[in-house]
Amino acid sequence: MKRSNLTRKELAQLINEKMGFSLRSAGELVDAVFDKLKKSLLHEESIKLVQFGTFTVRKKTSRVGRNPRTGETMEISKRSMVSFRPSKVVREKLNQD
């Protein structure tokens, strides 16, 4: 199975083909959607996309870690991360054989 990345440009081209928007308008639409998603995550709001999944911001506490190369211990600072949980529909499609 070959892996590839879905790019912003490909999304804009898909919107252009499916909905007839100009490539420029489709690109602006993609940018607007991602800007809103980013702002919501920065405000620590969950994003639920029906039949796709939910994005949430999780807080991780600081902890002691170890450099695998040198064995030196160090503190890993607390941080926030984005977590994604796929919907039941997506999980079922991914696990079909």
N, CA, C and O atoms as CSV, one atom per row, in Angstrom:
chain,resi,resn,atom,element,x,y,z
A,1,MET,N,N,0.840,-1.185,0.000
A,1,MET,CA,C,0.000,0.000,0.000
A,1,MET,C,C,0.879,1.240,0.000
A,1,MET,O,O,1.683,1.438,0.911
A,2,LYS,N,N,0.731,2.056,-0.999
A,2,LYS,CA,C,1.533,3.263,-1.115
A,2,LYS,C,C,0.926,4.368,-0.253
A,2,LYS,O,O,-0.284,4.592,-0.292
A,3,ARG,N,N,1.744,5.045,0.508
A,3,ARG,CA,C,1.278,6.152,1.346
A,3,ARG,C,C,1.570,7.465,0.643
A,3,ARG,O,O,2.633,7.651,0.050
A,4,SER,N,N,0.611,8.363,0.723
A,4,SER,CA,C,0.823,9.696,0.190
A,4,SER,C,C,0.082,10.682,1.078
A,4,SER,O,O,-0.776,10.295,1.872
A,5,ASN,N,N,0.410,11.928,0.942
A,5,ASN,CA,C,-0.213,12.979,1.729
A,5,ASN,C,C,-1.262,13.691,0.900
A,5,ASN,O,O,-1.077,13.934,-0.292
A,6,LEU,N,N,-2.370,14.021,1.552
A,6,LEU,CA,C,-3.393,14.848,0.923
A,6,LEU,C,C,-2.998,16.293,1.179
A,6,LEU,O,O,-2.840,16.700,2.330
A,7,THR,N,N,-2.839,17.057,0.135
A,7,THR,CA,C,-2.363,18.427,0.278
A,7,THR,C,C,-3.503,19.431,0.175
A,7,THR,O,O,-4.599,19.104,-0.279
A,8,ARG,N,N,-3.228,20.643,0.600
A,8,ARG,CA,C,-4.179,21.754,0.495
A,8,ARG,C,C,-4.572,21.963,-0.962
A,8,ARG,O,O,-5.738,22.208,-1.270
A,9,LYS,N,N,-3.603,21.865,-1.847
A,9,LYS,CA,C,-3.852,22.051,-3.274
A,9,LYS,C,C,-4.803,20.981,-3.803
A,9,LYS,O,O,-5.702,21.288,-4.587
A,10,GLU,N,N,-4.618,19.741,-3.389
A,10,GLU,CA,C,-5.505,18.664,-3.829
A,10,GLU,C,C,-6.932,18.867,-3.306
A,10,GLU,O,O,-7.897,18.588,-4.017
A,11,LEU,N,N,-7.067,19.349,-2.075
A,11,LEU,CA,C,-8.397,19.649,-1.538
A,11,LEU,C,C,-9.074,20.739,-2.363
A,11,LEU,O,O,-10.255,20.634,-2.694
A,12,ALA,N,N,-8.321,21.780,-2.690
A,12,ALA,CA,C,-8.870,22.871,-3.501
A,12,ALA,C,C,-9.283,22.355,-4.885
A,12,ALA,O,O,-10.324,22.754,-5.407
A,13,GLN,N,N,-8.483,21.483,-5.472
A,13,GLN,CA,C,-8.826,20.921,-6.789
A,13,GLN,C,C,-10.092,20.070,-6.707
A,13,GLN,O,O,-10.912,20.086,-7.625
A,14,LEU,N,N,-10.253,19.330,-5.614
A,14,LEU,CA,C,-11.450,18.518,-5.428
A,14,LEU,C,C,-12.693,19.392,-5.316
A,14,LEU,O,O,-13.726,19.086,-5.912
A,15,ILE,N,N,-12.597,20.475,-4.555
A,15,ILE,CA,C,-13.717,21.411,-4.427
A,15,ILE,C,C,-14.022,22.044,-5.788
A,15,ILE,O,O,-15.184,22.231,-6.149
A,16,ASN,N,N,-12.977,22.368,-6.527
A,16,ASN,CA,C,-13.140,22.922,-7.876
A,16,ASN,C,C,-13.912,21.955,-8.771
A,16,ASN,O,O,-14.840,22.360,-9.471
A,17,GLU,N,N,-13.533,20.688,-8.751
A,17,GLU,CA,C,-14.172,19.686,-9.610
A,17,GLU,C,C,-15.608,19.384,-9.171
A,17,GLU,O,O,-16.509,19.304,-10.006
A,18,LYS,N,N,-15.822,19.217,-7.859
A,18,LYS,CA,C,-17.127,18.791,-7.355
A,18,LYS,C,C,-18.154,19.915,-7.314
A,18,LYS,O,O,-19.341,19.682,-7.544
A,19,MET,N,N,-17.699,21.144,-7.020
A,19,MET,CA,C,-18.650,22.223,-6.785
A,19,MET,C,C,-18.565,23.351,-7.801
A,19,MET,O,O,-19.413,24.244,-7.812
A,20,GLY,N,N,-17.549,23.317,-8.654
A,20,GLY,CA,C,-17.441,24.312,-9.708
A,20,GLY,C,C,-16.863,25.647,-9.274
A,20,GLY,O,O,-16.923,26.613,-10.034
A,21,PHE,N,N,-16.304,25.729,-8.069
A,21,PHE,CA,C,-15.647,26.962,-7.626
A,21,PHE,C,C,-14.362,27.146,-8.426
A,21,PHE,O,O,-13.781,26.174,-8.907
A,22,SER,N,N,-13.923,28.382,-8.566
A,22,SER,CA,C,-12.618,28.608,-9.191
A,22,SER,C,C,-11.552,28.055,-8.248
A,22,SER,O,O,-11.790,27.895,-7.051
A,23,LEU,N,N,-10.382,27.767,-8.800
A,23,LEU,CA,C,-9.306,27.243,-7.952
A,23,LEU,C,C,-8.940,28.229,-6.848
A,23,LEU,O,O,-8.637,27.827,-5.725
A,24,ARG,N,N,-8.970,29.506,-7.168
A,24,ARG,CA,C,-8.643,30.523,-6.167
A,24,ARG,C,C,-9.681,30.532,-5.045
A,24,ARG,O,O,-9.324,30.556,-3.867
A,25,SER,N,N,-10.952,30.512,-5.407
A,25,SER,CA,C,-12.028,30.495,-4.402
A,25,SER,C,C,-11.982,29.213,-3.578
A,25,SER,O,O,-12.188,29.239,-2.364
A,26,ALA,N,N,-11.715,28.103,-4.238
A,26,ALA,CA,C,-11.626,26.822,-3.530
A,26,ALA,C,C,-10.458,26.839,-2.546
A,26,ALA,O,O,-10.578,26.327,-1.433
A,27,GLY,N,N,-9.332,27.424,-2.950
A,27,GLY,CA,C,-8.181,27.546,-2.053
A,27,GLY,C,C,-8.496,28.426,-0.858
A,27,GLY,O,O,-8.090,28.125,0.265
A,28,GLU,N,N,-9.217,29.511,-1.096
A,28,GLU,CA,C,-9.610,30.402,0.001
A,28,GLU,C,C,-10.570,29.696,0.954
A,28,GLU,O,O,-10.506,29.903,2.166
A,29,LEU,N,N,-11.456,28.866,0.414
A,29,LEU,CA,C,-12.379,28.097,1.242
A,29,LEU,C,C,-11.625,27.112,2.131
A,29,LEU,O,O,-11.905,27.006,3.325
A,30,VAL,N,N,-10.672,26.396,1.547
A,30,VAL,CA,C,-9.859,25.450,2.318
A,30,VAL,C,C,-9.107,26.202,3.419
A,30,VAL,O,O,-9.076,25.750,4.563
A,31,ASP,N,N,-8.506,27.334,3.086
A,31,ASP,CA,C,-7.780,28.132,4.084
A,31,ASP,C,C,-8.701,28.595,5.206
A,31,ASP,O,O,-8.318,28.560,6.375
A,32,ALA,N,N,-9.917,29.030,4.858
A,32,ALA,CA,C,-10.862,29.510,5.866
A,32,ALA,C,C,-11.265,28.388,6.825
A,32,ALA,O,O,-11.367,28.603,8.032
A,33,VAL,N,N,-11.491,27.199,6.285
A,33,VAL,CA,C,-11.863,26.060,7.135
A,33,VAL,C,C,-10.724,25.722,8.086
A,33,VAL,O,O,-10.955,25.540,9.281
A,34,PHE,N,N,-9.500,25.634,7.575
A,34,PHE,CA,C,-8.381,25.284,8.431
A,34,PHE,C,C,-8.055,26.381,9.438
A,34,PHE,O,O,-7.634,26.082,10.555
A,35,ASP,N,N,-8.240,27.634,9.067
A,35,ASP,CA,C,-8.040,28.724,10.028
A,35,ASP,C,C,-9.019,28.605,11.187
A,35,ASP,O,O,-8.638,28.784,12.344
A,36,LYS,N,N,-10.281,28.303,10.883
A,36,LYS,CA,C,-11.281,28.143,11.938
A,36,LYS,C,C,-10.959,26.948,12.826
A,36,LYS,O,O,-11.081,27.034,14.048
A,37,LEU,N,N,-10.550,25.840,12.229
A,37,LEU,CA,C,-10.163,24.672,13.017
A,37,LEU,C,C,-8.991,24.993,13.936
A,37,LEU,O,O,-8.987,24.615,15.107
A,38,LYS,N,N,-7.995,25.695,13.395
A,38,LYS,CA,C,-6.822,26.048,14.183
A,38,LYS,C,C,-7.192,26.964,15.346
A,38,LYS,O,O,-6.735,26.757,16.471
A,39,LYS,N,N,-8.022,27.983,15.076
A,39,LYS,CA,C,-8.434,28.906,16.138
A,39,LYS,C,C,-9.217,28.187,17.226
A,39,LYS,O,O,-9.036,28.474,18.410
A,40,SER,N,N,-10.077,27.262,16.845
A,40,SER,CA,C,-10.843,26.497,17.831
A,40,SER,C,C,-9.915,25.675,18.719
A,40,SER,O,O,-10.098,25.631,19.935
A,41,LEU,N,N,-8.931,25.030,18.125
A,41,LEU,CA,C,-7.984,24.238,18.919
A,41,LEU,C,C,-7.140,25.126,19.828
A,41,LEU,O,O,-6.844,24.747,20.962
A,42,LEU,N,N,-6.752,26.304,19.342
A,42,LEU,CA,C,-5.968,27.214,20.170
A,42,LEU,C,C,-6.769,27.718,21.365
A,42,LEU,O,O,-6.191,28.069,22.393
A,43,HIS,N,N,-8.102,27.755,21.237
A,43,HIS,CA,C,-8.968,28.132,22.351
A,43,HIS,C,C,-9.411,26.905,23.151
A,43,HIS,O,O,-10.310,26.984,23.988
A,44,GLU,N,N,-8.759,25.768,22.876
A,44,GLU,CA,C,-9.001,24.499,23.557
A,44,GLU,C,C,-10.444,24.027,23.432
A,44,GLU,O,O,-10.992,23.433,24.361
A,45,GLU,N,N,-11.051,24.290,22.292
A,45,GLU,CA,C,-12.389,23.795,21.998
A,45,GLU,C,C,-12.263,22.481,21.231
A,45,GLU,O,O,-11.348,22.311,20.425
A,46,SER,N,N,-13.180,21.561,21.483
A,46,SER,CA,C,-13.217,20.321,20.711
A,46,SER,C,C,-13.868,20.594,19.366
A,46,SER,O,O,-14.710,21.482,19.236
A,47,ILE,N,N,-13.466,19.823,18.375
A,47,ILE,CA,C,-14.033,19.943,17.036
A,47,ILE,C,C,-14.607,18.582,16.663
A,47,ILE,O,O,-13.872,17.602,16.552
A,48,LYS,N,N,-15.909,18.525,16.470
A,48,LYS,CA,C,-16.566,17.274,16.096
A,48,LYS,C,C,-17.047,17.388,14.659
A,48,LYS,O,O,-17.872,18.242,14.334
A,49,LEU,N,N,-16.526,16.524,13.808
A,49,LEU,CA,C,-16.939,16.452,12.415
A,49,LEU,C,C,-17.721,15.150,12.253
A,49,LEU,O,O,-17.142,14.064,12.261
A,50,VAL,N,N,-19.030,15.268,12.106
A,50,VAL,CA,C,-19.908,14.107,12.066
A,50,VAL,C,C,-19.468,13.153,10.957
A,50,VAL,O,O,-19.133,13.587,9.855
A,51,GLN,N,N,-19.471,11.888,11.244
A,51,GLN,CA,C,-19.052,10.797,10.374
A,51,GLN,C,C,-17.580,10.866,9.983
A,51,GLN,O,O,-17.159,10.208,9.033
A,52,PHE,N,N,-16.798,11.660,10.711
A,52,PHE,CA,C,-15.349,11.686,10.487
A,52,PHE,C,C,-14.607,11.447,11.794
A,52,PHE,O,O,-13.858,10.478,11.912
A,53,GLY,N,N,-14.809,12.330,12.789
A,53,GLY,CA,C,-14.141,12.149,14.066
A,53,GLY,C,C,-14.119,13.426,14.881
A,53,GLY,O,O,-14.691,14.446,14.494
A,54,THR,N,N,-13.441,13.347,16.027
A,54,THR,CA,C,-13.373,14.467,16.953
A,54,THR,C,C,-11.922,14.804,17.267
A,54,THR,O,O,-11.120,13.920,17.570
A,55,PHE,N,N,-11.594,16.087,17.191
A,55,PHE,CA,C,-10.287,16.588,17.582
A,55,PHE,C,C,-10.439,17.244,18.953
A,55,PHE,O,O,-11.349,18.049,19.154
A,56,THR,N,N,-9.566,16.913,19.891
A,56,THR,CA,C,-9.584,17.539,21.210
A,56,THR,C,C,-8.165,17.934,21.591
A,56,THR,O,O,-7.191,17.375,21.087
A,57,VAL,N,N,-8.067,18.909,22.493
A,57,VAL,CA,C,-6.765,19.329,23.016
A,57,VAL,C,C,-6.571,18.629,24.354
A,57,VAL,O,O,-7.426,18.715,25.236
A,58,ARG,N,N,-5.460,17.945,24.502
A,58,ARG,CA,C,-5.133,17.266,25.760
A,58,ARG,C,C,-3.928,17.925,26.384
A,58,ARG,O,O,-3.000,18.328,25.683
A,59,LYS,N,N,-3.938,18.037,27.702
A,59,LYS,CA,C,-2.802,18.580,28.449
A,59,LYS,C,C,-1.944,17.417,28.934
A,59,LYS,O,O,-2.460,16.459,29.511
A,60,LYS,N,N,-0.669,17.498,28.707
A,60,LYS,CA,C,0.259,16.496,29.225
A,60,LYS,C,C,1.096,17.152,30.314
A,60,LYS,O,O,1.584,18.269,30.142
A,61,THR,N,N,1.258,16.468,31.418
A,61,THR,CA,C,2.040,17.005,32.527
A,61,THR,C,C,3.529,16.789,32.256
A,61,THR,O,O,3.911,15.982,31.409
A,62,SER,N,N,4.356,17.525,32.990
A,62,SER,CA,C,5.802,17.336,32.834
A,62,SER,C,C,6.178,15.979,33.433
A,62,SER,O,O,5.515,15.475,34.339
A,63,ARG,N,N,7.250,15.410,32.905
A,63,ARG,CA,C,7.699,14.098,33.371
A,63,ARG,C,C,9.188,13.948,33.123
A,63,ARG,O,O,9.800,14.729,32.393
A,64,VAL,N,N,9.749,12.939,33.738
A,64,VAL,CA,C,11.172,12.669,33.553
A,64,VAL,C,C,11.312,11.688,32.389
A,64,VAL,O,O,10.644,10.656,32.347
A,65,GLY,N,N,12.182,12.024,31.458
A,65,GLY,CA,C,12.448,11.169,30.309
A,65,GLY,C,C,13.920,10.844,30.227
A,65,GLY,O,O,14.725,11.338,31.016
A,66,ARG,N,N,14.261,10.014,29.271
A,66,ARG,CA,C,15.648,9.599,29.125
A,66,ARG,C,C,16.045,9.679,27.669
A,66,ARG,O,O,15.320,9.215,26.789
A,67,ASN,N,N,17.209,10.274,27.419
A,67,ASN,CA,C,17.753,10.318,26.072
A,67,ASN,C,C,18.204,8.903,25.713
A,67,ASN,O,O,19.094,8.373,26.378
A,68,PRO,N,N,17.631,8.275,24.700
A,68,PRO,CA,C,17.982,6.890,24.387
A,68,PRO,C,C,19.431,6.719,23.901
A,68,PRO,O,O,20.008,5.639,24.029
A,69,ARG,N,N,19.999,7.768,23.355
A,69,ARG,CA,C,21.361,7.674,22.841
A,69,ARG,C,C,22.399,7.747,23.958
A,69,ARG,O,O,23.357,6.974,23.976
A,70,THR,N,N,22.198,8.694,24.904
A,70,THR,CA,C,23.191,8.897,25.961
A,70,THR,C,C,22.774,8.317,27.302
A,70,THR,O,O,23.612,8.124,28.183
A,71,GLY,N,N,21.486,8.037,27.463
A,71,GLY,CA,C,21.001,7.542,28.744
A,71,GLY,C,C,20.792,8.641,29.770
A,71,GLY,O,O,20.386,8.366,30.899
A,72,GLU,N,N,21.064,9.880,29.390
A,72,GLU,CA,C,20.926,11.018,30.299
A,72,GLU,C,C,19.445,11.269,30.598
A,72,GLU,O,O,18.612,11.258,29.692
A,73,THR,N,N,19.125,11.494,31.882
A,73,THR,CA,C,17.748,11.817,32.240
A,73,THR,C,C,17.541,13.314,32.126
A,73,THR,O,O,18.458,14.108,32.334
A,74,MET,N,N,16.305,13.682,31.789
A,74,MET,CA,C,15.977,15.088,31.642
A,74,MET,C,C,14.475,15.256,31.846
A,74,MET,O,O,13.706,14.303,31.722
A,75,GLU,N,N,14.076,16.475,32.159
A,75,GLU,CA,C,12.659,16.731,32.353
A,75,GLU,C,C,12.022,17.124,31.027
A,75,GLU,O,O,12.517,17.989,30.304
A,76,ILE,N,N,10.919,16.467,30.735
A,76,ILE,CA,C,10.137,16.807,29.548
A,76,ILE,C,C,9.046,17.742,30.035
A,76,ILE,O,O,8.254,17.376,30.904
A,77,SER,N,N,8.997,18.943,29.486
A,77,SER,CA,C,8.086,19.973,29.984
A,77,SER,C,C,6.629,19.632,29.678
A,77,SER,O,O,6.330,18.838,28.787
A,78,LYS,N,N,5.729,20.258,30.447
A,78,LYS,CA,C,4.302,20.059,30.189
A,78,LYS,C,C,3.960,20.723,28.863
A,78,LYS,O,O,4.601,21.684,28.438
A,79,ARG,N,N,2.936,20.180,28.230
A,79,ARG,CA,C,2.567,20.699,26.912
A,79,ARG,C,C,1.142,20.289,26.576
A,79,ARG,O,O,0.547,19.434,27.232
A,80,SER,N,N,0.623,20.909,25.557
A,80,SER,CA,C,-0.693,20.557,25.028
A,80,SER,C,C,-0.491,19.837,23.711
A,80,SER,O,O,0.458,20.111,22.977
A,81,MET,N,N,-1.394,18.911,23.418
A,81,MET,CA,C,-1.313,18.187,22.157
A,81,MET,C,C,-2.719,17.966,21.613
A,81,MET,O,O,-3.694,17.976,22.364
A,82,VAL,N,N,-2.811,17.771,20.334
A,82,VAL,CA,C,-4.091,17.518,19.694
A,82,VAL,C,C,-4.276,16.010,19.578
A,82,VAL,O,O,-3.383,15.285,19.141
A,83,SER,N,N,-5.448,15.564,19.978
A,83,SER,CA,C,-5.797,14.154,19.909
A,83,SER,C,C,-6.955,13.996,18.929
A,83,SER,O,O,-7.854,14.836,18.885
A,84,PHE,N,N,-6.932,12.926,18.148
A,84,PHE,CA,C,-8.005,12.657,17.191
A,84,PHE,C,C,-8.617,11.298,17.496
A,84,PHE,O,O,-7.912,10.304,17.664
A,85,ARG,N,N,-9.929,11.277,17.565
A,85,ARG,CA,C,-10.646,10.026,17.744
A,85,ARG,C,C,-11.586,9.856,16.549
A,85,ARG,O,O,-12.520,10.641,16.380
A,86,PRO,N,N,-11.344,8.832,15.718
A,86,PRO,CA,C,-12.186,8.649,14.538
A,86,PRO,C,C,-13.600,8.224,14.929
A,86,PRO,O,O,-13.816,7.611,15.975
A,87,SER,N,N,-14.545,8.562,14.071
A,87,SER,CA,C,-15.934,8.164,14.298
A,87,SER,C,C,-16.081,6.667,14.061
A,87,SER,O,O,-15.192,6.016,13.511
A,88,LYS,N,N,-17.213,6.141,14.486
A,88,LYS,CA,C,-17.502,4.722,14.284
A,88,LYS,C,C,-17.485,4.381,12.797
A,88,LYS,O,O,-16.993,3.324,12.401
A,89,VAL,N,N,-18.027,5.283,11.976
A,89,VAL,CA,C,-18.076,5.054,10.520
A,89,VAL,C,C,-16.653,4.918,9.959
A,89,VAL,O,O,-16.384,4.005,9.179
A,90,VAL,N,N,-15.761,5.802,10.342
A,90,VAL,CA,C,-14.377,5.758,9.842
A,90,VAL,C,C,-13.665,4.518,10.360
A,90,VAL,O,O,-12.961,3.849,9.604
A,91,ARG,N,N,-13.840,4.199,11.651
A,91,ARG,CA,C,-13.201,2.998,12.220
A,91,ARG,C,C,-13.629,1.749,11.474
A,91,ARG,O,O,-12.802,0.897,11.148
A,92,GLU,N,N,-14.932,1.641,11.200
A,92,GLU,CA,C,-15.435,0.464,10.492
A,92,GLU,C,C,-14.860,0.383,9.081
A,92,GLU,O,O,-14.489,-0.702,8.632
A,93,LYS,N,N,-14.781,1.498,8.381
A,93,LYS,CA,C,-14.225,1.499,7.016
A,93,LYS,C,C,-12.743,1.122,7.029
A,93,LYS,O,O,-12.271,0.395,6.155
A,94,LEU,N,N,-12.011,1.629,8.036
A,94,LEU,CA,C,-10.581,1.309,8.116
A,94,LEU,C,C,-10.336,-0.169,8.391
A,94,LEU,O,O,-9.337,-0.734,7.944
A,95,ASN,N,N,-11.240,-0.785,9.120
A,95,ASN,CA,C,-11.037,-2.183,9.531
A,95,ASN,C,C,-11.738,-3.200,8.640
A,95,ASN,O,O,-11.761,-4.388,8.962
A,96,GLN,N,N,-12.308,-2.754,7.527
A,96,GLN,CA,C,-12.895,-3.698,6.583
A,96,GLN,C,C,-11.781,-4.457,5.883
A,96,GLN,O,O,-10.741,-3.884,5.557
A,97,ASP,N,N,-11.993,-5.716,5.656
A,97,ASP,CA,C,-10.978,-6.519,4.934
A,97,ASP,C,C,-11.415,-6.796,3.527
A,97,ASP,O,O,-10.695,-7.453,2.774
